[in-house]
Amino acid sequence: MNLQPTLENEIIRLVPLQETDFETLFAAAADPLVWEQHPNKDRYKREVFEKFFEGAMASKGAFKVIDSKTGNVIGSTRFYDYDPGTGTILIGYSFLAKNYWGGIYNPAMKKLMMDYAFQFVDHVQFHIGANNIRSQMAIQRLGAKKVGELDLAYYGEQKNRNFIFQIDKVN
């Protein structure tokens, strides 16, 4: 499974993240409201976002999210922890600029990623911060079910309680 294919539909394009994308991605992330429910609420600060970006590049599964109509970079997401043995992959570290919340963009992004992933796996999971009610509701609207909890340290960050949500492939 290629963890960084280019994926697109009429709403968004997911393009493999490159080192040169830092400034445009940081521009989308530099709003404190983007991170207010996230376990690391300081990611809007350049020095904290630099660590997030470093982790995205190290993952080899990160994307920049582009609005298909405008060509603007509006966020990021990634595939990670692909396990062919269990037929599972995770989608996460996702964020969108505030102007793109509550509409068609997040569902379009997740659908693109899941449609691709389900060619290779039977289960897609999501780690979502225990206090990130907005993201929990969004993923449940897509059919995800909570299947567990764990304390998870994001790249270079402290451990925080996360809920594990899962969507299974429909045969």
VEXMIVEX-783304 format. One line per field, with one value per residue (C-alpha): residue number from 1; residue in one letter; x, y negated, z negated. Coordinates in nm, 2 decimals. Last residue first. Layout:
VEXMIVEX-783304
seq: NUM:...
type: A:...
u: X:...
v: Y:...
w: Z:...
***
This chain:
VEXMIVEX-783304
seq: 171:170:169:168:167:166:165:164:163:162:161:160:159:158:157:156:155:154:153:152:151:150:149:148:147:146:145:144:143:142:141:140:139:138:137:136:135:134:133:132:131:130:129:128:127:126:125:124:123:122:121:120:119:118:117:116:115:114:113:112:111:110:109:108:107:106:105:104:103:102:101:100:99:98:97:96:95:94:93:92:91:90:89:88:87:86:85:84:83:82:81:80:79:78:77:76:75:74:73:72:71:70:69:68:67:66:65:64:63:62:61:60:59:58:57:56:55:54:53:52:51:50:49:48:47:46:45:44:43:42:41:40:39:38:37:36:35:34:33:32:31:30:29:28:27:26:25:24:23:22:21:20:19:18:17:16:15:14:13:12:11:10:9:8:7:6:5:4:3:2:1
type: N:V:K:D:I:Q:F:I:F:N:R:N:K:Q:E:G:Y:Y:A:L:D:L:E:G:V:K:K:A:G:L:R:Q:I:A:M:Q:S:R:I:N:N:A:G:I:H:F:Q:V:H:D:V:F:Q:F:A:Y:D:M:M:L:K:K:M:A:P:N:Y:I:G:G:W:Y:N:K:A:L:F:S:Y:G:I:L:I:T:G:T:G:P:D:Y:D:Y:F:R:T:S:G:I:V:N:G:T:K:S:D:I:V:K:F:A:G:K:S:A:M:A:G:E:F:F:K:E:F:V:E:R:K:Y:R:D:K:N:P:H:Q:E:W:V:L:P:D:A:A:A:A:F:L:T:E:F:D:T:E:Q:L:P:V:L:R:I:I:E:N:E:L:T:P:Q:L:N:M
u: -1.81:-1.84:-1.50:-1.50:-1.50:-1.32:-1.29:-1.02:-1.05:-0.75:-0.61:-0.30:0.07:0.31:0.45:0.74:0.52:0.19:0.20:-0.11:-0.30:-0.56:-0.93:-1.14:-1.39:-1.58:-1.79:-1.73:-2.03:-1.93:-2.15:-1.94:-1.63:-1.77:-1.91:-1.57:-1.39:-1.61:-1.60:-1.22:-1.19:-1.09:-0.85:-0.92:-0.73:-0.89:-0.92:-0.98:-1.05:-1.06:-0.74:-0.59:-0.86:-1.03:-0.75:-0.84:-1.21:-1.12:-0.89:-1.13:-1.42:-1.22:-1.14:-1.49:-1.64:-1.39:-1.46:-1.84:-1.95:-1.88:-1.54:-1.37:-1.34:-1.17:-0.86:-0.87:-0.70:-0.61:-0.35:-0.55:-0.62:-0.51:-0.46:-0.58:-0.58:-0.45:-0.14:-0.12:-0.07:-0.05:0.03:-0.02:-0.22:-0.22:-0.41:-0.34:-0.52:-0.67:-0.40:-0.57:-0.61:-0.94:-1.19:-1.01:-0.95:-0.61:-0.53:-0.16:-0.08:0.11:0.20:0.59:0.55:0.87:0.73:0.42:0.63:0.84:0.53:0.39:0.73:0.73:0.37:0.50:0.76:0.52:0.24:-0.10:-0.01:-0.06:-0.38:-0.21:-0.49:-0.71:-1.03:-0.89:-0.66:-0.83:-0.95:-0.59:-0.55:-0.21:-0.29:-0.39:-0.09:0.13:0.04:0.14:0.46:0.56:0.48:0.85:0.92:0.67:0.33:0.19:-0.12:-0.48:-0.71:-1.05:-1.41:-1.44:-1.25:-0.88:-0.62:-0.24:-0.09:0.11:0.08:0.13:0.00
v: 0.62:0.32:0.23:0.15:-0.19:-0.24:-0.49:-0.48:-0.74:-0.93:-1.02:-1.23:-1.15:-1.44:-1.56:-1.49:-1.29:-1.24:-1.05:-0.82:-0.71:-0.46:-0.42:-0.16:-0.07:-0.39:-0.34:-0.52:-0.57:-0.90:-1.10:-0.93:-1.08:-1.43:-1.39:-1.27:-1.55:-1.82:-1.65:-1.67:-1.62:-1.25:-1.33:-1.13:-0.83:-0.70:-0.35:-0.21:0.17:0.42:0.31:0.28:0.15:0.02:-0.24:-0.42:-0.45:-0.54:-0.82:-0.97:-0.94:-1.11:-1.41:-1.44:-1.42:-1.68:-1.92:-1.91:-2.14:-2.20:-2.34:-2.48:-2.84:-2.71:-2.58:-2.20:-1.95:-1.59:-1.42:-1.11:-0.81:-0.47:-0.15:0.21:0.54:0.72:0.85:0.57:0.32:-0.04:-0.26:-0.59:-0.76:-1.14:-1.47:-1.83:-2.16:-2.42:-2.47:-2.69:-2.57:-2.77:-2.51:-2.19:-2.31:-2.15:-1.92:-1.87:-1.50:-1.29:-0.92:-0.93:-0.96:-1.16:-1.44:-1.46:-1.44:-1.73:-1.92:-1.87:-1.97:-2.29:-2.35:-2.39:-2.65:-2.83:-2.86:-2.74:-2.40:-2.54:-2.35:-2.01:-1.78:-1.92:-2.10:-2.45:-2.35:-2.51:-2.79:-2.90:-3.00:-2.94:-2.61:-2.72:-2.96:-2.68:-2.47:-2.74:-2.80:-2.44:-2.31:-2.32:-2.01:-1.82:-1.67:-1.42:-1.57:-1.52:-1.71:-1.84:-1.91:-1.76:-1.45:-1.39:-1.15:-1.17:-0.86:-0.89:-0.57:-0.34:0.00
w: -0.15:-0.39:-0.52:-0.89:-1.05:-1.38:-1.66:-1.92:-2.20:-2.31:-2.66:-2.63:-2.64:-2.60:-2.27:-2.04:-1.79:-1.96:-2.29:-2.33:-2.63:-2.50:-2.46:-2.28:-2.01:-1.95:-1.63:-1.31:-1.07:-0.90:-1.14:-1.42:-1.27:-1.28:-1.64:-1.77:-1.58:-1.75:-2.09:-2.11:-2.48:-2.46:-2.18:-1.86:-1.74:-1.42:-1.28:-0.94:-0.92:-0.64:-0.46:-0.11:0.13:-0.19:-0.22:0.11:0.03:-0.33:-0.22:0.03:-0.22:-0.49:-0.28:-0.14:-0.49:-0.62:-0.32:-0.28:-0.57:-0.93:-0.91:-0.60:-0.72:-1.04:-0.85:-0.84:-1.07:-1.05:-1.26:-1.17:-0.96:-1.10:-0.91:-0.98:-0.80:-1.11:-0.94:-0.69:-0.97:-0.85:-1.15:-0.97:-0.70:-0.72:-0.73:-0.65:-0.61:-0.37:-0.11:0.15:0.51:0.53:0.66:0.56:0.20:0.12:-0.17:-0.24:-0.29:-0.54:-0.50:-0.52:-0.90:-0.93:-0.73:-0.95:-1.27:-1.15:-1.08:-1.43:-1.57:-1.36:-1.48:-1.83:-1.73:-1.50:-1.76:-1.63:-1.77:-2.13:-2.21:-2.23:-2.34:-2.07:-2.15:-2.09:-1.81:-1.50:-1.73:-1.79:-1.43:-1.28:-1.12:-0.76:-0.75:-0.89:-0.59:-0.34:-0.53:-0.57:-0.22:-0.10:-0.32:-0.11:-0.20:0.05:0.23:0.12:0.35:0.25:0.36:0.71:0.61:0.55:0.42:0.48:0.33:0.00:-0.20:0.10:0.00
***
